[in-house]
Amino acid sequence: MRIQLLVSAVNQDVAALAEKMHIQGDAVVVNQCGRYGYEEMIINRHKIQVFSMPERGVGLSRNTAMLHAHADICVFSDEDVVLCEDYEEKIRRVYRDLPDADMVLVNVKVAPSRRTYWNEDIHRIHFRNYGRYPAYSITARQEALLRANVHYSLLFGGGARYSNGEDSLFLRDCLKAGLKIYAHTVCIGEEVERESTWFSGYHEKFFKDRGVLYHYLYGRMALPLSFRFLWAHRKEMCREIPVRQAYAWMKAGVHEAKHG
């Protein structure tokens, strides 16, 4: 069972990055760095394929990595994740334990302030519980990704028009394509805390962008789910901005997505 890491990076010295991340296997690194190029490196006796490009956007970066993946299992990652030395064997065990899984969402340690999920048990992912998982939790059989014909949105995420949500859209599309997705308790690494590439506070753009995302995720249910989201997180997100104003901005985002 061959495993390949798919890394999205920006302006990195890839040889130094591979050492910092503890990459112990084959990898595809897409480095958005202001120029075009391709090179291959042998690090720790494994092949690192490096695709350099000037265009920006995390969705474009992940799509490019998927296009060049050729192993049995793809493991999505970011430049700020430090991997366990035995991450490949851990992933192999997961897929041996879950032979019907097309995708498995694994644990990566993050700072409490940034944590959106932590798998306490092994369970199926359905439409009711897919929205909390970041890209660095995603592992997938390459054949399943090809069969599903899925890709990352170019509208959302760092370097794109709208702030975030690309991972939720990707997982939603994988579910719609019929892929079997599991969450697993195995931990394969830890995120090194850094300044967010997209979050700058709970302001007008944050709420409008979230409204756009909710339109694409939920369609006709976007507005009631927008209000539920704001009410559930009002103590954190609406300390300075009234819930009514935040909802108006989310509603404007939904309208923008519907009508342009």
C-alpha positions, 0 to 999 in steps of 0.5 A: 500500500503506497502512500503519498503526501500532498503538501500545499506550500507558499514560498518555501525552500522545499528541502528545508520544508521536508526536514521540518515536516519530517516527511518520511515517504513520497510526496508531491509538494505544490509551492506557490512561489512566483515562478513555474518549475518542476524538480525531483528530490530524494530525501530520506530515500523517498521521492519528493516531486516539487511543482512551482507555480506563481498562481495563488489559491489553496484550492488550485494548489490541492487540485494540482497535487491531486492531478500528479498523485499516483500512490494508493493512498493520498494524505493531504497536508500543509506546510505547518504540520509536523508529522509523526515518524511512523505516519505511513504505517499508522495510515496503512493500519487504518486502511487495513482496519477499514477495508471498505473506506474510501477516505479516512479523516485522522487526528492532527494535534492543534492549539485549543484555540484553533481546534475544530474537531478531535476524533474520540472514536471510529465512526462514519462521516455523513452529511450531518457531521462532515463540516468540521474537518480541515484538509490536513485530516483527510486521507483518501484512496486515489482510485476513489478520488478519481472515480468520484471526479471531485476537486477543490473549489477555486472560490474559497480558501487562502488566496481565493475570493472567499475566506474559507470553507473549501474543505467542507465543500470538498468533503460534501462533494465526496459524500454526494459522489457516494464515497464511504468516509470514516473518522479514526482516532489515529494521530499522524502529526501536530500543527505548528501554530502560526498566524492564520492566512485567512482569519482577521476577525469577526467583521463584515467580510467574515460574515458575508463570506460565510453566507456565500459558503452556506449558500453553496453548502445548504441551498434553500436552508442557507438562511435558517442555518445561518441564524442557527450558526450565529446563535450557537456561536454568539458569545464568541462571534457577536461580542462586538457586533449584534447578532442581527447585524451579523445575520444581515451580512450573512444574508447579503452573502447568500444573496450575492451567491444566488444572484451574483 
